[in-house]
Amino acid sequence: MSGDSVTEEKKAIPFALLAPLAFVQFVDSVSYMVTAPSIVFYVLENGGSLDMYGLVLASFSFSSFCAKPVLGYFCDAGHGKFRTLYLISLGVAALGGLTYFAASAFPSKTALILLLLGRILGGVGAANSTLGFTYIAHVVDKSVFTQATSLLSLVRIVGMAIAPAFNVLLNDMNFSIDLFGYNLEVTPLNAVGLFLALFNTIAIVGMIFLFVEPDTAPHDDKKGKENDAALEKQESGFWASLFSMEIVVPVLSIFQMNANFQLIETGLAPAANDSLGWGPVGISAFFGAQSICIFVAILITFDLSRRGVKDETLLLIGLIFAVIGNALVYFLWTNPTTPILFFIPVVVACLGFPFSVGPTRSLFTKSCAKNSTLSTNTGSMQAMLSMDASIAGFLAPGFISAFVLRTPEQVEASSDNRELTAWALYAPALSLITLAGHVFVTYVLKAYKEEEEDDELENLPSETTDLLGEKKGPKHQLLHFNSRTQSARLHSASIMGIPQITYDEFESNRKHAALRRKSTGGMNSATVSVIQEASESLLASSKGKPNYRASSYV
């Protein structure tokens, strides 16, 4: 096969390597969805208020936000020792589950503190999501990166869909445990903590026996000093690289996805209750249908990526869905409305998430890999992107509750009867800004850089490049030369490989003699005499004696 016909083949996804990561993702998603429906009742049962409930919810996202850069830093500093970091994070999450369970055994104030501590520890454990994306960047070829991240997202969606079945099982938990002579009551509310501890323990066992560390380049002591010397130079360009458009756009994309998802997650329950009269069962069914739509969209994204559709195109589609869907949420969530009109905006908006998450991670990872400064901080960069998602996760709900949601009285008193205020348009606005940035990077900035690369290639030296450069000077007129001189010049050129040169106009015999020496390549007089004799012999053998002119050979 010729070199021109060779094309880059996509490497297969290493499913065996990703299986332990997928199970950790499954445990994280199930743990979150099992805890979310009952945590408000657990807080109230132990004497807490709705404000305390909000604090407990926010503590999970905030602790995860704080732990992600720490895990990313140690991942880079430890040269990719993922197993140790995974075991630590899962152990912390299991401890958080036990703390959550034990809270009900203490008095009210202590119980609330332990409950809060349990969720903080759970958030620290959930921060291991940044390790998963960093690991993928190490073991998965860039051509299938989007497919690999889509698979992990698919596992999370499956966990969210299965979680209600676990809630049904936990709802029947009602027994006591005799522990060191102390009787602990297990109820449907605190049994969630035991569930978290059990599942995270299973994940620990899986990571011990099934996880495979990625191949890393051996440390070269000889290059150590060179690398250390290069660090100072890299640090100077770190911030410039960090704020380049190729990095800023994926960061903005992750932020808008999570902030916009919060608009649906936070606003759905009160809006559906007011406009459709739905209770917990109807809302749960709605979330289930939403998960199915996301599941199908992930499968479509995976197939398109497998068929060779570029990440840039997939992200473009996702952002267009996000702009349209989030705008429809504002315009179609009215009172009264129909289930179809209420559901259509959610479907369109949710279709944008699978088309955006995987490609955004892929483009971000590729941009970091191409940058010499950022490529040495893969774990920290992935942690930063996950932190970006966490920021949106704990900032958006408060903003939505304060400025976006309307009470039933406000909806009835308004002229448009919309469930959300105009502040809800922040969602399509964020998506539109991200779309503009993505188009700029993909089509404008990329074309500009390709043009620069073409210019650099044209300026590279080649076989036809003049080594001395073009020498500019006055053009000289060639005069008539003696036939012997011209014959010697041409003969020397044909035998010795000396190129023809231009002669200056001469005014005296001295200059003429010097010019003759130059035309013969600086040969001495004896050599010149030999060549002249040979030239005379050639001329004598020819018919007639033509009058050679230098202009005939120029």
N, C-alpha and C positions, 0 to 999 in steps of 0.2 A: 504494500500500500504506500502510495507516495505521501510525502510530507504535507502537500497541499490538501489532500483529501482526508487528513486525519482530523477528527473532531473530538472535542472534549466529552467524554462519556460521564454521565452522572453516576456517582457512586451510590451504592445501596445504603439505606439507613441502618445503622447498627442496632437492631431492635434488642438484642441481648444486653447490650451496654445500657440502653435507655430504660429497660424494664424496671430496675430498682428506683430510678428517678420517677417513673410513671406512678409507681405505687406510693411513693412519698407525696406526689401531687394529689393522688386519689385520697390519701389520708387527710391531707390539709383541707381539701374541699369538703369532704364528708364531715370533718370535725367542725368546720365553720357553719355548715348548714344544719347540723344537729344541734348546735348550741344556740343559733340565732332565734328560733321560734320560742324557746323556753326561758331565755336568760332574763327577760323582763319580769316573769313571774317568780323566778328565783330571787331576784333582787327585792321585789316587793314582799315576798314571804319572810325575808330576813330583816324587815323593817326599813328597807331603803325606799327612796322616792324616784320619780321619773328623771330628776336631775342626776341622781346617782346612776340610774340606768344609762343615761347618755354618757356619763363619765366612764363607765365600765366598757361600753362599746368603743369609745374613742381610745381608751388605753390599749386595746389590742392593736389597732392600726398604728398608734404612735410608737409603741415599743417595737413593733416590726420595722418601722421607719428608722428607729435609732440603731437597731441591730444589724441591718443590711450592710451599711458601710464597714462595720467591724468585721463581719464575715468576709466581705470582699477584700478588705485589707489583708487579713490573715491568709486568704486564698492565694493572693499574689505573693505575699512574703514567704509562705510555706511551699512555694513552687508547685502549687496545685494539689496539695494533700486534701482531697475532697472528703475522703471517708471519715477522717477525724472530725472535721467540721460538721459533717452530717450527723455523726453520732452525738456530738455535743448538743446540737440544736434539737434533735429529736429527744434526747434525754431531758432537756429543759422543758420541752413541750409535754412530755409524760409527767414530769414533776408538777407542771402547771395543772394538768388534769387531776392529779391526786389532791392538790391544794384546793381546787374548785370543788371536789367532792367533799373534802373534810370541813369546808366552811360551815355547813349546816349544823355541825356538832358543837359550835361555839355560840356564845351570846351574840346579840344583834350586831353591835359595833365591830366586834372582832370578826364576825362572820362576813360582814361587808368588806373589811380590809383584806381578808383571805380570798374572798371572791374576786376582788380587784387584782390582787397579786396573782391569782391563778390565770386571769386573762392576760396580764402583762407577760407572764412566762409563756403563755400560749402564743402571744404575738412574736416573742423572741424566737420561738421554734419555727413559726411560719416564715420567718425571714430567710429560711434556707432555700426559698424559691430563687434567690439570686445565684445560689450555687448551681442550681439546675441549668440555667441559661449559660453560665460560664463553662460548665462541663460540656454542654452541647457545642460551644464554640471550639472546644479542644478536640472532640472526637468525631464531629460530623462535618462532612465536606460542605463547603459553602454553597454548592449547587443544590443541596437538599436541606439546607438549614431551615427554610420556611416550612417544609413538610414536617421536619422533626419538631419544631415548635408548635405546629398545628396539632400534632399528635398529643403532645403534652396538654395543650388546651382542651383537646377532645376528652382526655382522661378526666380533667377537672369538671367538665360538663357532665360526664357520666356520674361522677361522684355527687354532684349537685342533684342529679335526677334520682339517685338511689337513696340519698339521705332521708327522705320522708319515710322510707320503709324501716330504717333504723329507729326513727322516732316512734313508729308504731310499736316496735319491740320494747323500747325504753319506757313507753307509757304504761306497760304492765309490770314494771319493776316495783315491788313492794315487799321487802324482806329486811332482816337485820343481820349484822355481822358482829360476831363476838371477837374483838381484837384486844388481846392482852387484858382480858377482864372488863373491857369497855364495850358497851353495846352500841353499834352504829346502825342507824336506820337508813336503809337504801330506798329512796323515793324516785319517782320519774324525773324530778328536777335535779337532784344531785347525782343520779346515776349517769348523767351526761359526763361528769368528771371521770368516772371509772371507764367509760367508753373511750374517752380521749387518751387516758393512760394506757389502756389495752392496745388500741390501734397503733399508737406511737411506739410501743414496745415491740409489736410485730414488725414495724418498719425498721427498727434498730436491728433486729435479727436478720432481716433481709439485706440491709446494708453491710452487715458483717460478712455474710456468706456469699452474696451475689454481686456486690459492687466491685467494679474493676477500675483501678486508677488509670487515668489517661497517660499515654506515653509522653514524657517530657524530655527535652534535650538535656544531656548530662552537663553538670556545672564544670566549666573550664577555668581552672585557677589561673592559667596563663592569660586568659582574656579578662580576668576579674578587674584588673586595674584599668584596662581600656573601657570596660563597661562603666566603672565608677566615674571615669573621666567624662564619659558621654552623658552621665546623668545630669550634670549641671547644665549642659547644653540643652538636654531634653526638657528640663524643668522650665527653662526660659521660654520655650515654645508650648508648654502644656496648656496654658490658659488660652492662647491664641487658637490652638487646636480644639480645645473644649468648646469654644464659642464659634466654631466654624459652622456654616449652614448645614453641612452634611451631618453634624451631630445635633444641632439645635432642632432641626425639623423632626427627627425621630423622638427626641425628648418631648417636644410639644405634642406630637401625635399620641404618645402614651398618656400624657396628662389629660388631653381632651377626651380620649376614650374613657378613662376612668371617671373623670368629672361628669361626662355626659351620661354614663351608665348610672351614676348616683341620682341623676334627675329622674330616671325611671324607677330605680329601686326605692328611693325615698318618697317620691311623689305618688307612686301607684296606689298604695293602700288607702290613703285619705281621699284621693281623687276618685277611685273606683267606688269607695264606700258612699261618697256623696252623690255621684252622678248615676251610678248603677245599683246602689244599695247592696253591694257585695260585702260579705263577711269574710272571716279567715279562710273558710273552705273555698269560696269562689276565687279569692286572691291567690291561694295556694295553687289552684288549678290553672290560673292565669300564668303564674310563674313557671309551672310545668310545661305549658304550651310554649312559653318563651324559650325554655331550655331546649325543646325539640327543634325550634327554628334555628337556634344557634348551632345545634348539633348538625343539622343538615347543611348549614352554611359552611361549617368547618370541613365537612366531607367534600363540598364543592371546591373550596379553596385548596384543599389537599390535592384533588384531582387536577385542577388547573395548573398548580405548581409542578406536578409530576409531568404534565404535558409540555412544560417549558415556558409557561407564561411568566413574565418577569415580575419580580417583587414590586418594582415601580408601578407596573400596571395594576397589580392587585391592590396596592395601597391607594391608588387613584380611585378605583371602584369603591373601596371601603369608605373613603372620605366623602365621595358623592352621596352614598347611601346615608352617611351620618348627617350631612347638611340637610338633606330632604327629610329624613325621618325625625330628627329633633325639631325641625320647624313644624312638622305636622303634629307633634306632641302638643305644642302650644296652641295651634289653631283648631285641632279636632277634639281635644279634651274639654268638652263643654258639658253643661247641665241644662237640659237633658241631652242624652246621647244614646247611641246603640252600642252593643258589645263589639260589632264589626268596626265601627268608626273609632272606637276606643282602642281596638287591637291593631289596626292597620299601622299607625305610627310606630308602635312598639316593634312590629315585625320588620319594618323598613330600617329603623334605627339599629336593631339587633343584627341585621344582616351586615351592617358595616363593621361590627366588632371582629368577626373571624377574618374578614378581608384585610383588616388593619393590623391586628396583633402580631401574627407571624411575620408578615413582610416588614413591619416596623422593626422588630427584633433583628431580623435578618440584615436589613439595610444598616442598622446601627452597628451590628457586629462587623460587617464588612468594612464600614467606614473606619472603625477603630483598628481593624487589622491592617488597613492600608496606611495608617498613620504611624510613623516610627515612634512617636512619643506616647501615643495612647495604647499601642499594641502590647507594651510591657505592663500595662495595668488593666488587663482584661477583667479580672474579678472586681476591681473597684469600679470600672465603667459599667458593668452589668448591675452592680449594686446601686449605682447612681440612677440607672434607669428604673430599677425596682422601687427605689426611694421616691422617685418622681410619681410613680403610681400610688404609693402610700400617701403622699402629700395630698393628691386629689381625693383619696379615700377618706381622709379625716377632715378636710377643709370643706368639701362640697356639701355634705349633709347639713352642716350648720348654716351655710349660706342659703341653701334651698329652703330649710325650715323657716329662716328669718325673713327672706325676701321673695321667695318664689311661690310657696304654697299659700292658698287662700282658705280661710275658714268657710264653712257652708253659708254663714251670714254674709260674708264678703262676696261670695259668688252670686248670691241672690240679689245683693244690692248693686252689683256691677252692671254695666250696660251691655257687655259682651258675653256674660255668663260663662266665662272661661274659668277652669279650675286653677290655672296658673297665671301669675302676673307676667308683665312684659319682660321681667328679669329672666324668664325662662329662655329667652332668645340668646342668652349667653352660650347655650349649647351649640346651636347652628353657627353662631359667630366664631366660636373657637374652632369648629371643624372647617369653616371657610378660610380662616387665617392659616390653618395648617395646610389646607389644600393649595392655597396660593404659594406658600413656602415650598411645598413638595413639587409643584409645577416649575418653580424657579430653579430648584436644585436639579431636577431631572432633565429639563429641556434647555434652560438658559445657561446655567452655570456649567453643566456637563459639556455643552457644545463649545463654550468658551475655553474650557480646559483642553478639550480635544484639539481645538485650533492651535493652542499654545504648544501642545505636544507635537503637532505636525510641523510647526515652525522650528522646533528644536531638532526634529529629525532631518529637516532640510539643511540645517546648519552643521550637521555632523560631517566630518571629513570623509571623503570617498576617494576612489581611484583617480577621478578627474579633478580633484581639488588641487589648486595651485599652492604648493608648499610655501612659496615666498610671497604669495599674494600678488595682486596686480600692481605692476610698477608703472606709475604714470609719469610721463615725461614728454618732451617735444618730439614730434615725429620728424624723422630725418629723410632727406631726399637721397636716393641712390644715384651716383654718377656712373659714367662709363669707366669700365675697368679694362686693364690690359688682359688680353686673352689668356696669358699664362697664369695670371693671378686668379682669374675666374675659374680656369680649369683646375688649378690646384685646390681651390676652395671646394668645388663640387666633388672632386675626387676624394678629398679628405673626408667630406661628409658621408660619402657612400661607403668608404672603407672603415673609417674609425668611429662612425656613429655620432659625429659632432654635428649638431644642428646648425642650420644657416642662421646667421646673425645679421643685424643691420649695421652698416658702417657710417661713420660720421664723414662729412664732407672734408676733404683735405685741400690745403693750399700750398703745401711744400712737399719736397721729396722726403723730408724727415717724417712728416705725418703720414705720408704714403707708406713708407717702410714700416712704421709702427702699426699701421692698419693691416698690412700684409701679415705681420707676425700675429696679430689678433685673429685674423681669419684662419690661420693654420693652427689655432689652438695653443699658441705659445711655443711652437717648435723652434729648435735652434736653426742656424743658417745651413748647416750640413743637411739636415733633414729636409729643409725647404728646397735645397738644390736637387736632392734626389727626386722629390715629388715634381719639381718643375721639369726635370729631364723626362720623367715618365709622361708628363702632360704634353710636352713637345712631341714625343713619339706618337701619342694618340692623335694629336692634331695633324701630324704629317701623314698619318695613314688615312685620314678622312679626305673626302673630295673637296678641294678648295679650302680656303681659310676664312670661315665666316667671322663676322665682327660681332663677338658676344657682348651683350649688354646686361648689366646687372638687373635692369628692370625686367628682363625676360624671365627671370627666375624668382621674382618676388610675387 
